[in-house]
Amino acid sequence: MIRTPSQATVADLEREATVLEQRLHDGERRIEEAQQVGAGTEAWEEFWIELLHTYEAVYDRLQSLHAGEQQVAA
């Protein structure tokens, strides 16, 4: 069975959030390094913002799933 995004499990979302966090940290480091040598970073910064929005969406879905689990347990 193919899992659609709406069927993502907590574990799936936690893995995705971890990968996105690593990419955000790596991107921030690369942007800072490029700025130190005077390279243009506008495109990188725009991509980094898009990546941040993706992370925020995953985090929000994860929080919703955790809240749903707590309601079921209560």
Distance bins in CASP14 RR format, pairs under 12 A and 6 or more apart:
PFRMAT RR
TARGET T0000
AUTHOR 0000-0000-0000
RMODE 2
METHOD distances of the structure
MODEL  1
1 7 0 0 0 0 1 0 0 0 0 0 0
3 9 0 0 0 0 1 0 0 0 0 0 0
3 11 0 0 0 0 0 1 0 0 0 0 0
3 12 1 0 0 1 0 0 0 0 0 0 0
3 13 0 0 0 0 0 1 0 0 0 0 0
4 12 0 0 0 0 0 1 0 0 0 0 0
5 12 0 0 0 0 1 0 0 0 0 0 0
5 13 0 0 0 0 1 0 0 0 0 0 0
5 16 0 0 0 0 1 0 0 0 0 0 0
5 54 0 0 0 0 0 1 0 0 0 0 0
5 57 0 0 0 0 0 1 0 0 0 0 0
5 58 0 0 0 0 1 0 0 0 0 0 0
5 61 0 0 0 0 1 0 0 0 0 0 0
6 12 0 0 0 0 0 1 0 0 0 0 0
6 13 0 0 0 0 0 1 0 0 0 0 0
6 61 0 0 0 0 1 0 0 0 0 0 0
6 64 0 0 0 0 0 1 0 0 0 0 0
6 65 0 0 0 0 0 1 0 0 0 0 0
7 13 0 0 0 0 0 1 0 0 0 0 0
7 61 0 0 0 0 0 1 0 0 0 0 0
7 65 0 0 0 0 0 1 0 0 0 0 0
8 14 0 0 0 0 1 0 0 0 0 0 0
8 15 0 0 0 0 1 0 0 0 0 0 0
8 16 1 0 0 1 0 0 0 0 0 0 0
8 17 0 0 0 0 0 1 0 0 0 0 0
8 57 0 0 0 0 0 1 0 0 0 0 0
8 58 0 0 0 0 1 0 0 0 0 0 0
8 61 1 0 0 1 0 0 0 0 0 0 0
8 62 0 0 0 0 1 0 0 0 0 0 0
8 64 0 0 0 0 0 1 0 0 0 0 0
8 65 0 0 0 0 1 0 0 0 0 0 0
9 15 0 0 0 0 1 0 0 0 0 0 0
9 16 0 0 0 0 0 1 0 0 0 0 0
9 61 0 0 0 0 0 1 0 0 0 0 0
9 62 0 0 0 0 0 1 0 0 0 0 0
9 65 0 0 0 0 1 0 0 0 0 0 0
9 66 0 0 0 0 0 1 0 0 0 0 0
9 69 0 0 0 0 0 1 0 0 0 0 0
10 16 0 0 0 0 0 1 0 0 0 0 0
10 17 0 0 0 0 0 1 0 0 0 0 0
10 58 0 0 0 0 0 1 0 0 0 0 0
10 61 0 0 0 0 1 0 0 0 0 0 0
10 62 1 0 0 1 0 0 0 0 0 0 0
10 63 0 0 0 0 0 1 0 0 0 0 0
10 64 0 0 0 0 0 1 0 0 0 0 0
10 65 1 0 1 0 0 0 0 0 0 0 0
10 66 1 0 0 1 0 0 0 0 0 0 0
10 67 0 0 0 0 0 1 0 0 0 0 0
10 68 0 0 0 0 0 1 0 0 0 0 0
10 69 1 0 0 1 0 0 0 0 0 0 0
10 70 0 0 0 0 0 1 0 0 0 0 0
11 17 0 0 0 0 0 1 0 0 0 0 0
11 18 0 0 0 0 0 1 0 0 0 0 0
11 62 0 0 0 0 0 1 0 0 0 0 0
11 65 0 0 0 0 0 1 0 0 0 0 0
12 18 0 0 0 0 0 1 0 0 0 0 0
12 19 0 0 0 0 0 1 0 0 0 0 0
12 58 0 0 0 0 1 0 0 0 0 0 0
12 61 0 0 0 0 1 0 0 0 0 0 0
12 62 0 0 0 0 1 0 0 0 0 0 0
12 65 0 0 0 0 1 0 0 0 0 0 0
13 19 0 0 0 0 0 1 0 0 0 0 0
13 20 0 0 0 0 0 1 0 0 0 0 0
13 54 0 0 0 0 0 1 0 0 0 0 0
13 55 0 0 0 0 0 1 0 0 0 0 0
13 57 0 0 0 0 0 1 0 0 0 0 0
13 58 1 0 1 0 0 0 0 0 0 0 0
13 59 0 0 0 0 1 0 0 0 0 0 0
13 60 0 0 0 0 1 0 0 0 0 0 0
13 61 1 0 1 0 0 0 0 0 0 0 0
13 62 1 0 1 0 0 0 0 0 0 0 0
13 63 0 0 0 0 1 0 0 0 0 0 0
13 64 0 0 0 0 1 0 0 0 0 0 0
13 65 1 0 0 1 0 0 0 0 0 0 0
13 66 0 0 0 0 1 0 0 0 0 0 0
14 20 0 0 0 0 0 1 0 0 0 0 0
14 21 0 0 0 0 0 1 0 0 0 0 0
14 58 0 0 0 0 1 0 0 0 0 0 0
14 59 0 0 0 0 0 1 0 0 0 0 0
14 61 0 0 0 0 0 1 0 0 0 0 0
14 62 1 0 0 1 0 0 0 0 0 0 0
14 63 0 0 0 0 0 1 0 0 0 0 0
14 65 0 0 0 0 1 0 0 0 0 0 0
14 66 0 0 0 0 1 0 0 0 0 0 0
15 21 0 0 0 0 0 1 0 0 0 0 0
15 22 0 0 0 0 0 1 0 0 0 0 0
15 58 0 0 0 0 1 0 0 0 0 0 0
15 62 0 0 0 0 0 1 0 0 0 0 0
16 22 0 0 0 0 0 1 0 0 0 0 0
16 23 0 0 0 0 0 1 0 0 0 0 0
16 51 0 0 0 0 0 1 0 0 0 0 0
16 54 0 0 0 0 1 0 0 0 0 0 0
16 55 0 0 0 0 1 0 0 0 0 0 0
16 57 0 0 0 0 1 0 0 0 0 0 0
16 58 1 0 1 0 0 0 0 0 0 0 0
16 59 0 0 0 0 1 0 0 0 0 0 0
16 61 0 0 0 0 1 0 0 0 0 0 0
16 62 0 0 0 0 1 0 0 0 0 0 0
17 23 0 0 0 0 0 1 0 0 0 0 0
17 24 0 0 0 0 0 1 0 0 0 0 0
17 51 0 0 0 0 0 1 0 0 0 0 0
17 54 0 0 0 0 1 0 0 0 0 0 0
17 55 1 0 0 1 0 0 0 0 0 0 0
17 56 0 0 0 0 1 0 0 0 0 0 0
17 57 0 0 0 0 0 1 0 0 0 0 0
17 58 1 0 1 0 0 0 0 0 0 0 0
17 59 1 0 1 0 0 0 0 0 0 0 0
17 60 0 0 0 0 0 1 0 0 0 0 0
17 61 0 0 0 0 1 0 0 0 0 0 0
17 62 1 0 0 1 0 0 0 0 0 0 0
17 63 0 0 0 0 0 1 0 0 0 0 0
17 65 0 0 0 0 0 1 0 0 0 0 0
17 66 0 0 0 0 0 1 0 0 0 0 0
18 24 0 0 0 0 0 1 0 0 0 0 0
18 25 0 0 0 0 0 1 0 0 0 0 0
18 55 0 0 0 0 0 1 0 0 0 0 0
18 58 0 0 0 0 1 0 0 0 0 0 0
18 59 0 0 0 0 0 1 0 0 0 0 0
18 62 0 0 0 0 0 1 0 0 0 0 0
19 25 0 0 0 0 0 1 0 0 0 0 0
19 26 0 0 0 0 0 1 0 0 0 0 0
19 51 0 0 0 0 0 1 0 0 0 0 0
19 54 0 0 0 0 0 1 0 0 0 0 0
19 55 0 0 0 0 1 0 0 0 0 0 0
19 58 0 0 0 0 1 0 0 0 0 0 0
20 26 0 0 0 0 0 1 0 0 0 0 0
20 27 0 0 0 0 0 1 0 0 0 0 0
20 48 0 0 0 0 0 1 0 0 0 0 0
20 50 0 0 0 0 0 1 0 0 0 0 0
20 51 1 0 0 1 0 0 0 0 0 0 0
20 52 0 0 0 0 1 0 0 0 0 0 0
20 53 0 0 0 0 0 1 0 0 0 0 0
20 54 1 0 0 1 0 0 0 0 0 0 0
20 55 1 0 1 0 0 0 0 0 0 0 0
20 56 0 0 0 0 1 0 0 0 0 0 0
20 57 0 0 0 0 1 0 0 0 0 0 0
20 58 1 0 0 1 0 0 0 0 0 0 0
20 59 0 0 0 0 1 0 0 0 0 0 0
20 62 0 0 0 0 0 1 0 0 0 0 0
21 27 0 0 0 0 0 1 0 0 0 0 0
21 28 0 0 0 0 0 1 0 0 0 0 0
21 51 0 0 0 0 0 1 0 0 0 0 0
21 52 0 0 0 0 0 1 0 0 0 0 0
21 54 0 0 0 0 0 1 0 0 0 0 0
21 55 1 0 0 1 0 0 0 0 0 0 0
21 56 0 0 0 0 0 1 0 0 0 0 0
21 58 0 0 0 0 1 0 0 0 0 0 0
21 59 0 0 0 0 1 0 0 0 0 0 0
22 28 0 0 0 0 0 1 0 0 0 0 0
22 29 0 0 0 0 0 1 0 0 0 0 0
22 51 0 0 0 0 0 1 0 0 0 0 0
22 55 0 0 0 0 0 1 0 0 0 0 0
23 29 0 0 0 0 0 1 0 0 0 0 0
23 30 0 0 0 0 0 1 0 0 0 0 0
23 47 0 0 0 0 1 0 0 0 0 0 0
23 48 0 0 0 0 1 0 0 0 0 0 0
23 50 0 0 0 0 0 1 0 0 0 0 0
23 51 1 0 1 0 0 0 0 0 0 0 0
23 52 0 0 0 0 1 0 0 0 0 0 0
23 54 0 0 0 0 1 0 0 0 0 0 0
23 55 0 0 0 0 1 0 0 0 0 0 0
23 58 0 0 0 0 0 1 0 0 0 0 0
24 30 0 0 0 0 0 1 0 0 0 0 0
24 31 0 0 0 0 0 1 0 0 0 0 0
24 47 0 0 0 0 0 1 0 0 0 0 0
24 48 1 0 0 1 0 0 0 0 0 0 0
24 49 0 0 0 0 0 1 0 0 0 0 0
24 50 0 0 0 0 0 1 0 0 0 0 0
24 51 1 0 1 0 0 0 0 0 0 0 0
24 52 1 0 0 1 0 0 0 0 0 0 0
24 53 0 0 0 0 0 1 0 0 0 0 0
24 54 0 0 0 0 1 0 0 0 0 0 0
24 55 1 0 0 1 0 0 0 0 0 0 0
24 56 0 0 0 0 0 1 0 0 0 0 0
24 58 0 0 0 0 0 1 0 0 0 0 0
24 59 0 0 0 0 0 1 0 0 0 0 0
25 31 0 0 0 0 0 1 0 0 0 0 0
25 32 0 0 0 0 0 1 0 0 0 0 0
25 48 0 0 0 0 0 1 0 0 0 0 0
25 51 0 0 0 0 0 1 0 0 0 0 0
25 52 0 0 0 0 0 1 0 0 0 0 0
25 55 0 0 0 0 0 1 0 0 0 0 0
26 32 0 0 0 0 0 1 0 0 0 0 0
26 33 0 0 0 0 0 1 0 0 0 0 0
26 44 0 0 0 0 0 1 0 0 0 0 0
26 47 0 0 0 0 0 1 0 0 0 0 0
26 48 0 0 0 0 1 0 0 0 0 0 0
26 51 0 0 0 0 0 1 0 0 0 0 0
27 33 0 0 0 0 1 0 0 0 0 0 0
27 34 0 0 0 0 1 0 0 0 0 0 0
27 35 0 0 0 0 0 1 0 0 0 0 0
27 41 0 0 0 0 1 0 0 0 0 0 0
27 44 1 0 0 1 0 0 0 0 0 0 0
27 45 0 0 0 0 1 0 0 0 0 0 0
27 47 0 0 0 0 1 0 0 0 0 0 0
27 48 1 0 1 0 0 0 0 0 0 0 0
27 49 0 0 0 0 0 1 0 0 0 0 0
27 50 0 0 0 0 0 1 0 0 0 0 0
27 51 1 0 0 1 0 0 0 0 0 0 0
27 52 0 0 0 0 0 1 0 0 0 0 0
28 34 0 0 0 0 0 1 0 0 0 0 0
28 35 0 0 0 0 0 1 0 0 0 0 0
28 41 0 0 0 0 0 1 0 0 0 0 0
28 44 0 0 0 0 1 0 0 0 0 0 0
28 45 0 0 0 0 1 0 0 0 0 0 0
28 47 0 0 0 0 0 1 0 0 0 0 0
28 48 1 0 0 1 0 0 0 0 0 0 0
28 49 0 0 0 0 0 1 0 0 0 0 0
28 51 0 0 0 0 0 1 0 0 0 0 0
28 52 0 0 0 0 1 0 0 0 0 0 0
29 35 0 0 0 0 0 1 0 0 0 0 0
29 36 0 0 0 0 0 1 0 0 0 0 0
29 41 0 0 0 0 0 1 0 0 0 0 0
29 44 0 0 0 0 0 1 0 0 0 0 0
29 48 0 0 0 0 0 1 0 0 0 0 0
30 36 0 0 0 0 0 1 0 0 0 0 0
30 37 0 0 0 0 0 1 0 0 0 0 0
30 39 0 0 0 0 1 0 0 0 0 0 0
30 40 0 0 0 0 0 1 0 0 0 0 0
30 41 0 0 0 0 1 0 0 0 0 0 0
30 43 0 0 0 0 0 1 0 0 0 0 0
30 44 1 0 0 1 0 0 0 0 0 0 0
30 45 0 0 0 0 0 1 0 0 0 0 0
30 47 0 0 0 0 0 1 0 0 0 0 0
30 48 0 0 0 0 1 0 0 0 0 0 0
31 37 0 0 0 0 0 1 0 0 0 0 0
31 38 0 0 0 0 0 1 0 0 0 0 0
31 39 0 0 0 0 1 0 0 0 0 0 0
31 40 0 0 0 0 1 0 0 0 0 0 0
31 41 1 0 1 0 0 0 0 0 0 0 0
31 42 0 0 0 0 0 1 0 0 0 0 0
31 43 0 0 0 0 0 1 0 0 0 0 0
31 44 1 0 1 0 0 0 0 0 0 0 0
31 45 1 0 0 1 0 0 0 0 0 0 0
31 46 0 0 0 0 0 1 0 0 0 0 0
31 47 0 0 0 0 1 0 0 0 0 0 0
31 48 1 0 0 1 0 0 0 0 0 0 0
31 49 0 0 0 0 0 1 0 0 0 0 0
31 51 0 0 0 0 0 1 0 0 0 0 0
32 38 0 0 0 0 0 1 0 0 0 0 0
32 39 0 0 0 0 0 1 0 0 0 0 0
32 41 0 0 0 0 1 0 0 0 0 0 0
32 44 0 0 0 0 0 1 0 0 0 0 0
32 45 0 0 0 0 0 1 0 0 0 0 0
32 48 0 0 0 0 0 1 0 0 0 0 0
33 39 0 0 0 0 1 0 0 0 0 0 0
33 40 0 0 0 0 0 1 0 0 0 0 0
33 41 0 0 0 0 1 0 0 0 0 0 0
33 44 0 0 0 0 0 1 0 0 0 0 0
34 40 1 0 0 1 0 0 0 0 0 0 0
34 41 1 0 1 0 0 0 0 0 0 0 0
34 42 0 0 0 0 0 1 0 0 0 0 0
34 43 0 0 0 0 0 1 0 0 0 0 0
34 44 1 0 0 1 0 0 0 0 0 0 0
34 45 0 0 0 0 1 0 0 0 0 0 0
34 48 0 0 0 0 0 1 0 0 0 0 0
35 41 1 0 1 0 0 0 0 0 0 0 0
35 42 0 0 0 0 0 1 0 0 0 0 0
35 44 0 0 0 0 1 0 0 0 0 0 0
35 45 0 0 0 0 1 0 0 0 0 0 0
39 45 0 0 0 0 0 1 0 0 0 0 0
40 46 0 0 0 0 0 1 0 0 0 0 0
41 47 0 0 0 0 1 0 0 0 0 0 0
41 48 0 0 0 0 1 0 0 0 0 0 0
41 49 0 0 0 0 0 1 0 0 0 0 0
42 48 0 0 0 0 0 1 0 0 0 0 0
42 49 0 0 0 0 0 1 0 0 0 0 0
43 49 0 0 0 0 0 1 0 0 0 0 0
43 50 0 0 0 0 0 1 0 0 0 0 0
44 50 0 0 0 0 0 1 0 0 0 0 0
44 51 0 0 0 0 0 1 0 0 0 0 0
45 51 0 0 0 0 0 1 0 0 0 0 0
45 52 0 0 0 0 0 1 0 0 0 0 0
46 52 0 0 0 0 0 1 0 0 0 0 0
46 53 0 0 0 0 0 1 0 0 0 0 0
47 53 0 0 0 0 0 1 0 0 0 0 0
47 54 0 0 0 0 0 1 0 0 0 0 0
48 54 0 0 0 0 0 1 0 0 0 0 0
48 55 0 0 0 0 0 1 0 0 0 0 0
49 55 0 0 0 0 0 1 0 0 0 0 0
49 56 0 0 0 0 0 1 0 0 0 0 0
50 56 0 0 0 0 0 1 0 0 0 0 0
50 57 0 0 0 0 0 1 0 0 0 0 0
51 57 0 0 0 0 0 1 0 0 0 0 0
51 58 0 0 0 0 0 1 0 0 0 0 0
52 58 0 0 0 0 0 1 0 0 0 0 0
52 59 0 0 0 0 0 1 0 0 0 0 0
53 59 0 0 0 0 0 1 0 0 0 0 0
53 60 0 0 0 0 0 1 0 0 0 0 0
54 60 0 0 0 0 0 1 0 0 0 0 0
54 61 0 0 0 0 0 1 0 0 0 0 0
55 61 0 0 0 0 0 1 0 0 0 0 0
55 62 0 0 0 0 0 1 0 0 0 0 0
56 62 0 0 0 0 0 1 0 0 0 0 0
56 63 0 0 0 0 0 1 0 0 0 0 0
57 63 0 0 0 0 0 1 0 0 0 0 0
57 64 0 0 0 0 0 1 0 0 0 0 0
58 64 0 0 0 0 0 1 0 0 0 0 0
58 65 0 0 0 0 0 1 0 0 0 0 0
59 65 0 0 0 0 0 1 0 0 0 0 0
59 66 0 0 0 0 0 1 0 0 0 0 0
60 66 0 0 0 0 0 1 0 0 0 0 0
60 67 0 0 0 0 0 1 0 0 0 0 0
61 67 0 0 0 0 0 1 0 0 0 0 0
61 68 0 0 0 0 0 1 0 0 0 0 0
62 68 0 0 0 0 0 1 0 0 0 0 0
62 69 0 0 0 0 0 1 0 0 0 0 0
63 69 0 0 0 0 0 1 0 0 0 0 0
63 70 0 0 0 0 0 1 0 0 0 0 0
64 70 0 0 0 0 0 1 0 0 0 0 0
64 71 0 0 0 0 0 1 0 0 0 0 0
65 71 0 0 0 0 0 1 0 0 0 0 0
65 72 0 0 0 0 0 1 0 0 0 0 0
66 72 0 0 0 0 0 1 0 0 0 0 0
66 73 0 0 0 0 0 1 0 0 0 0 0
67 73 0 0 0 0 0 1 0 0 0 0 0
67 74 0 0 0 0 0 1 0 0 0 0 0
68 74 0 0 0 0 1 0 0 0 0 0 0
END
